[in-house]
């Protein structure tokens, strides 16, 4: 598995994604973040057992399958820009 795609993200997006994963692990995620992970079918079984970069690989693969009109709010919730 490659971490290249994660580290190609702007640093602010990397930090936002790490915060989203941490919030999910600690049970403190906003509704937007929980909804985004749910929409991508990335549950606690993945979040709790995998490192952030591997979680990003799953998210990236699944996000690519989401229709464009639905993709933006999910990406915003996980990468910053969504309350």
VEXMAR-68178 format. One record per residue: x, y, z of N, C-alpha, C, O in turn; residue in one letter; chain. Coordinates in Angstrom, 3 decimals. Layout:
<atoms>
+----------+----------+----------+----------+----------+----------+----------+----------+----------+----------+----------+----------+------+------+
|     n.c1 |     n.c2 |     n.c3 |    ca.c1 |    ca.c2 |    ca.c3 |     c.c1 |     c.c2 |     c.c3 |     o.c1 |     o.c2 |     o.c3 | code | unit |
+----------+----------+----------+----------+----------+----------+----------+----------+----------+----------+----------+----------+------+------+
|        X |        Y |        Z |        X |        Y |        Z |        X |        Y |        Z |        X |        Y |        Z |    A |    A |
...
+----------+----------+----------+----------+----------+----------+----------+----------+----------+----------+----------+----------+------+------+
</atoms>
This chain:
<atoms>
+----------+----------+----------+----------+----------+----------+----------+----------+----------+----------+----------+----------+------+------+
|     n.c1 |     n.c2 |     n.c3 |    ca.c1 |    ca.c2 |    ca.c3 |     c.c1 |     c.c2 |     c.c3 |     o.c1 |     o.c2 |     o.c3 | code | unit |
+----------+----------+----------+----------+----------+----------+----------+----------+----------+----------+----------+----------+------+------+
|    0.836 |   -1.171 |    0.000 |    0.000 |    0.000 |    0.000 |    0.882 |    1.236 |    0.000 |    1.949 |    1.266 |    0.615 |    X |    A |
|    0.419 |    2.234 |   -0.692 |    1.208 |    3.442 |   -0.857 |    0.599 |    4.603 |   -0.086 |   -0.621 |    4.763 |   -0.054 |    X |    A |
|    1.432 |    5.391 |    0.519 |    0.972 |    6.588 |    1.216 |    1.062 |    7.819 |    0.322 |    0.735 |    8.926 |    0.749 |    X |    A |
|    1.499 |    7.629 |   -0.903 |    1.736 |    8.740 |   -1.814 |    0.495 |    9.611 |   -2.012 |    0.593 |   10.838 |   -1.997 |    X |    A |
|   -0.665 |    8.989 |   -2.197 |   -1.892 |    9.758 |   -2.445 |   -2.256 |   10.622 |   -1.248 |   -2.690 |   11.762 |   -1.415 |    X |    A |
|   -2.086 |   10.093 |   -0.049 |   -2.408 |   10.878 |    1.141 |   -1.478 |   12.078 |    1.260 |   -1.931 |   13.190 |    1.528 |    X |    A |
|   -0.203 |   11.862 |    1.065 |    0.758 |   12.947 |    1.210 |    0.740 |   13.918 |    0.034 |    1.368 |   14.975 |    0.095 |    X |    A |
|    0.030 |   13.573 |   -1.025 |   -0.153 |   14.508 |   -2.143 |   -1.236 |   15.543 |   -1.818 |   -1.313 |   16.591 |   -2.460 |    X |    A |
|   -2.067 |   15.242 |   -0.821 |   -3.088 |   16.209 |   -0.402 |   -2.415 |   17.430 |    0.217 |   -1.339 |   17.312 |    0.805 |    X |    A |
|   -3.037 |   18.598 |    0.091 |   -2.507 |   19.763 |    0.820 |   -2.465 |   19.454 |    2.320 |   -3.310 |   18.725 |    2.840 |    X |    A |
|   -1.492 |   20.006 |    2.984 |   -1.280 |   19.714 |    4.399 |   -2.534 |   19.980 |    5.238 |   -2.819 |   19.230 |    6.172 |    X |    A |
|   -3.280 |   21.034 |    4.918 |   -4.496 |   21.345 |    5.667 |   -5.518 |   20.204 |    5.549 |   -6.200 |   19.874 |    6.519 |    X |    A |
|   -5.618 |   19.612 |    4.370 |   -6.545 |   18.500 |    4.166 |   -6.063 |   17.245 |    4.887 |   -6.872 |   16.483 |    5.416 |    X |    A |
|   -4.763 |   17.029 |    4.909 |   -4.222 |   15.896 |    5.667 |   -4.598 |   16.029 |    7.145 |   -5.044 |   15.071 |    7.778 |    X |    A |
|   -4.408 |   17.234 |    7.677 |   -4.724 |   17.467 |    9.090 |   -6.219 |   17.319 |    9.352 |   -6.618 |   16.740 |   10.362 |    X |    A |
|   -7.041 |   17.837 |    8.453 |   -8.499 |   17.733 |    8.614 |   -8.928 |   16.268 |    8.606 |   -9.770 |   15.862 |    9.408 |    X |    A |
|   -8.354 |   15.478 |    7.707 |   -8.711 |   14.060 |    7.655 |   -8.262 |   13.336 |    8.918 |   -9.003 |   12.513 |    9.457 |    X |    A |
|   -7.069 |   13.631 |    9.388 |   -6.604 |   13.010 |   10.633 |   -7.505 |   13.383 |   11.802 |   -7.803 |   12.548 |   12.655 |    X |    A |
|   -7.943 |   14.657 |   11.838 |   -8.859 |   15.082 |   12.901 |  -10.186 |   14.332 |   12.801 |  -10.756 |   13.938 |   13.819 |    X |    A |
|  -10.677 |   14.135 |   11.584 |  -11.941 |   13.418 |   11.391 |  -11.825 |   11.976 |   11.873 |  -12.732 |   11.464 |   12.529 |    X |    A |
|  -10.722 |   11.327 |   11.554 |  -10.509 |    9.944 |   11.994 |  -10.398 |    9.884 |   13.515 |  -10.994 |    9.015 |   14.151 |    X |    A |
|   -9.641 |   10.800 |   14.090 |   -9.486 |   10.830 |   15.548 |  -10.830 |   11.079 |   16.230 |  -11.153 |   10.436 |   17.229 |    X |    A |
|  -11.602 |   12.006 |   15.692 |  -12.917 |   12.299 |   16.273 |  -13.821 |   11.071 |   16.224 |  -14.563 |   10.804 |   17.169 |    X |    A |
|  -13.759 |   10.329 |   15.131 |  -14.556 |    9.099 |   15.039 |  -14.098 |    8.082 |   16.084 |  -14.928 |    7.453 |   16.740 |    X |    A |
|  -12.802 |    7.922 |   16.238 |  -12.275 |    6.956 |   17.200 |  -12.657 |    7.313 |   18.630 |  -12.880 |    6.433 |   19.461 |    X |    A |
|  -12.730 |    8.614 |   18.907 |  -13.022 |    9.060 |   20.265 |  -14.512 |    9.303 |   20.500 |  -14.913 |    9.668 |   21.604 |    X |    A |
|  -15.328 |    9.103 |   19.474 |  -16.758 |    9.313 |   19.618 |  -17.163 |   10.774 |   19.656 |  -18.224 |   11.107 |   20.185 |    X |    A |
|  -16.336 |   11.650 |   19.105 |  -16.585 |   13.090 |   19.144 |  -16.850 |   13.690 |   17.765 |  -16.861 |   14.912 |   17.619 |    X |    A |
|  -17.058 |   12.865 |   16.773 |  -17.224 |   13.351 |   15.398 |  -18.540 |   14.106 |   15.240 |  -19.550 |   13.772 |   15.861 |    X |    A |
|  -18.501 |   15.120 |   14.402 |  -19.714 |   15.867 |   14.085 |  -20.651 |   14.996 |   13.251 |  -20.251 |   13.956 |   12.729 |    X |    A |
|  -21.885 |   15.433 |   13.136 |  -22.840 |   14.704 |   12.300 |  -22.353 |   14.628 |   10.854 |  -22.535 |   13.612 |   10.182 |    X |    A |
|  -21.730 |   15.717 |   10.378 |  -21.242 |   15.745 |    8.996 |  -20.160 |   14.694 |    8.772 |  -20.168 |   14.000 |    7.755 |    X |    A |
|  -19.238 |   14.575 |    9.709 |  -18.147 |   13.593 |    9.581 |  -18.705 |   12.172 |    9.680 |  -18.354 |   11.306 |    8.878 |    X |    A |
|  -19.570 |   11.937 |   10.660 |  -20.175 |   10.596 |   10.785 |  -20.956 |   10.241 |    9.527 |  -20.869 |    9.117 |    9.032 |    X |    A |
|  -21.716 |   11.198 |    9.012 |  -22.494 |   10.962 |    7.799 |  -21.612 |   10.681 |    6.596 |  -21.952 |    9.849 |    5.755 |    X |    A |
|  -20.481 |   11.370 |    6.507 |  -19.560 |   11.163 |    5.387 |  -18.969 |    9.760 |    5.420 |  -18.935 |    9.074 |    4.399 |    X |    A |
|  -18.502 |    9.332 |    6.593 |  -17.961 |    7.979 |    6.700 |  -19.049 |    6.943 |    6.435 |  -18.798 |    5.933 |    5.777 |    X |    A |
|  -20.251 |    7.188 |    6.942 |  -21.366 |    6.264 |    6.704 |  -21.692 |    6.169 |    5.214 |  -21.933 |    5.078 |    4.696 |    X |    A |
|  -21.700 |    7.318 |    4.523 |  -22.015 |    7.335 |    3.089 |  -21.014 |    6.505 |    2.292 |  -21.346 |    5.938 |    1.251 |    X |    A |
|  -19.796 |    6.444 |    2.794 |  -18.749 |    5.678 |    2.111 |  -18.637 |    4.256 |    2.656 |  -17.774 |    3.489 |    2.228 |    X |    A |
|  -19.500 |    3.910 |    3.590 |  -19.487 |    2.594 |    4.219 |  -18.130 |    2.292 |    4.863 |  -17.604 |    1.183 |    4.764 |    X |    A |
|  -17.587 |    3.311 |    5.520 |  -16.355 |    3.160 |    6.291 |  -16.769 |    3.249 |    7.752 |  -16.978 |    4.337 |    8.291 |    X |    A |
|  -16.884 |    2.083 |    8.384 |  -17.373 |    2.030 |    9.756 |  -16.261 |    1.912 |   10.766 |  -15.075 |    1.961 |   10.440 |    X |    A |
|  -16.686 |    1.755 |   12.010 |  -15.706 |    1.648 |   13.100 |  -14.812 |    0.424 |   12.953 |  -13.684 |    0.429 |   13.445 |    X |    A |
|  -15.285 |   -0.614 |   12.293 |  -14.428 |   -1.786 |   12.090 |  -13.190 |   -1.414 |   11.291 |  -12.122 |   -1.985 |   11.507 |    X |    A |
|  -13.315 |   -0.480 |   10.386 |  -12.168 |   -0.002 |    9.596 |  -11.410 |    1.065 |   10.369 |  -10.186 |    1.005 |   10.487 |    X |    A |
|  -12.139 |    2.039 |   10.892 |  -11.512 |    3.188 |   11.555 |  -10.727 |    2.775 |   12.790 |   -9.632 |    3.284 |   13.029 |    X |    A |
|  -11.271 |    1.866 |   13.567 |  -10.611 |    1.475 |   14.813 |   -9.438 |    0.530 |   14.622 |   -8.597 |    0.405 |   15.513 |    X |    A |
|   -9.363 |   -0.136 |   13.480 |   -8.340 |   -1.174 |   13.313 |   -7.258 |   -0.839 |   12.295 |   -6.324 |   -1.616 |   12.098 |    X |    A |
|   -7.380 |    0.300 |   11.659 |   -6.406 |    0.622 |   10.609 |   -5.783 |    1.983 |   10.854 |   -6.373 |    2.846 |   11.503 |    X |    A |
|   -4.594 |    2.160 |   10.330 |   -3.928 |    3.456 |   10.446 |   -4.570 |    4.447 |    9.491 |   -5.221 |    4.059 |    8.520 |    X |    A |
|   -4.385 |    5.712 |    9.770 |   -5.056 |    6.777 |    9.026 |   -4.792 |    6.709 |    7.530 |   -5.709 |    6.920 |    6.737 |    X |    A |
|   -3.585 |    6.426 |    7.134 |   -3.252 |    6.403 |    5.710 |   -3.999 |    5.276 |    4.996 |   -4.432 |    5.449 |    3.857 |    X |    A |
|   -4.152 |    4.144 |    5.642 |   -4.894 |    3.030 |    5.046 |   -6.385 |    3.376 |    4.984 |   -7.069 |    3.028 |    4.022 |    X |    A |
|   -6.878 |    4.059 |    6.012 |   -8.271 |    4.514 |    5.974 |   -8.462 |    5.456 |    4.799 |   -9.470 |    5.369 |    4.097 |    X |    A |
|   -7.506 |    6.361 |    4.571 |   -7.606 |    7.285 |    3.444 |   -7.696 |    6.521 |    2.125 |   -8.465 |    6.906 |    1.244 |    X |    A |
|   -6.932 |    5.458 |    1.979 |   -6.981 |    4.677 |    0.740 |   -8.381 |    4.127 |    0.504 |   -8.874 |    4.150 |   -0.624 |    X |    A |
|   -9.020 |    3.636 |    1.553 |  -10.404 |    3.145 |    1.423 |  -11.351 |    4.275 |    1.066 |  -12.203 |    4.132 |    0.189 |    X |    A |
|  -11.196 |    5.399 |    1.749 |  -12.058 |    6.559 |    1.486 |  -11.880 |    7.041 |    0.053 |  -12.861 |    7.308 |   -0.641 |    X |    A |
|  -10.647 |    7.151 |   -0.385 |  -10.371 |    7.642 |   -1.745 |  -10.996 |    6.729 |   -2.803 |  -11.594 |    7.208 |   -3.766 |    X |    A |
|  -10.856 |    5.427 |   -2.621 |  -11.433 |    4.473 |   -3.571 |  -12.952 |    4.586 |   -3.616 |  -13.549 |    4.597 |   -4.693 |    X |    A |
|  -13.563 |    4.669 |   -2.457 |  -15.020 |    4.712 |   -2.391 |  -15.566 |    6.069 |   -2.820 |  -16.638 |    6.146 |   -3.421 |    X |    A |
|  -14.845 |    7.126 |   -2.519 |  -15.278 |    8.465 |   -2.919 |  -15.318 |    8.589 |   -4.441 |  -16.171 |    9.291 |   -4.985 |    X |    A |
|  -14.414 |    7.923 |   -5.115 |  -14.384 |    7.963 |   -6.574 |  -15.642 |    7.337 |   -7.193 |  -15.983 |    7.634 |   -8.338 |    X |    A |
|  -16.321 |    6.484 |   -6.447 |  -17.525 |    5.820 |   -6.953 |  -18.807 |    6.612 |   -6.689 |  -19.872 |    6.272 |   -7.203 |    X |    A |
|  -18.695 |    7.657 |   -5.894 |  -19.860 |    8.478 |   -5.550 |  -20.116 |    9.459 |   -6.693 |  -19.170 |   10.057 |   -7.205 |    X |    A |
|  -21.370 |    9.637 |   -7.102 |  -21.672 |   10.602 |   -8.171 |  -21.172 |   12.002 |   -7.810 |  -21.209 |   12.387 |   -6.641 |    X |    A |
|  -20.707 |   12.763 |   -8.799 |  -20.109 |   14.072 |   -8.538 |  -20.947 |   15.010 |   -7.670 |  -20.387 |   15.693 |   -6.812 |    X |    A |
|  -22.231 |   15.068 |   -7.854 |  -23.045 |   15.978 |   -7.055 |  -23.109 |   15.613 |   -5.581 |  -23.362 |   16.471 |   -4.735 |    X |    A |
|  -22.885 |   14.363 |   -5.278 |  -22.923 |   13.885 |   -3.895 |  -21.536 |   13.821 |   -3.264 |  -21.411 |   13.717 |   -2.044 |    X |    A |
|  -20.512 |   13.882 |   -4.079 |  -19.136 |   13.711 |   -3.623 |  -18.619 |   14.916 |   -2.835 |  -17.904 |   14.750 |   -1.846 |    X |    A |
|  -18.973 |   16.117 |   -3.264 |  -18.405 |   17.327 |   -2.682 |  -18.691 |   17.482 |   -1.188 |  -17.774 |   17.782 |   -0.424 |    X |    A |
|  -19.963 |   17.283 |   -0.741 |  -20.188 |   17.434 |    0.701 |  -19.472 |   16.377 |    1.540 |  -19.075 |   16.646 |    2.674 |    X |    A |
|  -19.310 |   15.199 |    0.993 |  -18.585 |   14.140 |    1.714 |  -17.115 |   14.533 |    1.841 |  -16.530 |   14.457 |    2.921 |    X |    A |
|  -16.536 |   14.951 |    0.730 |  -15.133 |   15.368 |    0.753 |  -14.922 |   16.572 |    1.669 |  -13.925 |   16.641 |    2.388 |    X |    A |
|  -15.851 |   17.512 |    1.641 |  -15.744 |   18.691 |    2.504 |  -15.783 |   18.300 |    3.976 |  -15.047 |   18.866 |    4.785 |    X |    A |
|  -16.619 |   17.354 |    4.328 |  -16.721 |   16.926 |    5.728 |  -15.438 |   16.255 |    6.198 |  -15.037 |   16.424 |    7.350 |    X |    A |
|  -14.799 |   15.506 |    5.329 |  -13.614 |   14.739 |    5.728 |  -12.306 |   15.487 |    5.514 |  -11.306 |   15.191 |    6.168 |    X |    A |
|  -12.308 |   16.448 |    4.611 |  -11.065 |   17.144 |    4.269 |  -11.072 |   18.609 |    4.667 |  -10.150 |   19.352 |    4.331 |    X |    A |
|  -12.100 |   19.023 |    5.374 |  -12.190 |   20.413 |    5.815 |  -13.204 |   21.181 |    4.993 |  -13.520 |   20.805 |    3.864 |    X |    A |
|  -13.707 |   22.248 |    5.561 |  -14.654 |   23.085 |    4.849 |  -16.097 |   22.800 |    5.183 |  -17.000 |   23.381 |    4.581 |    X |    A |
|  -16.330 |   21.903 |    6.145 |  -17.709 |   21.573 |    6.529 |  -17.783 |   21.590 |    8.048 |  -16.932 |   21.005 |    8.718 |    X |    A |
|  -18.784 |   22.250 |    8.591 |  -18.858 |   22.322 |   10.063 |  -19.089 |   20.956 |   10.694 |  -19.174 |   20.847 |   11.917 |    X |    A |
+----------+----------+----------+----------+----------+----------+----------+----------+----------+----------+----------+----------+------+------+
</atoms>
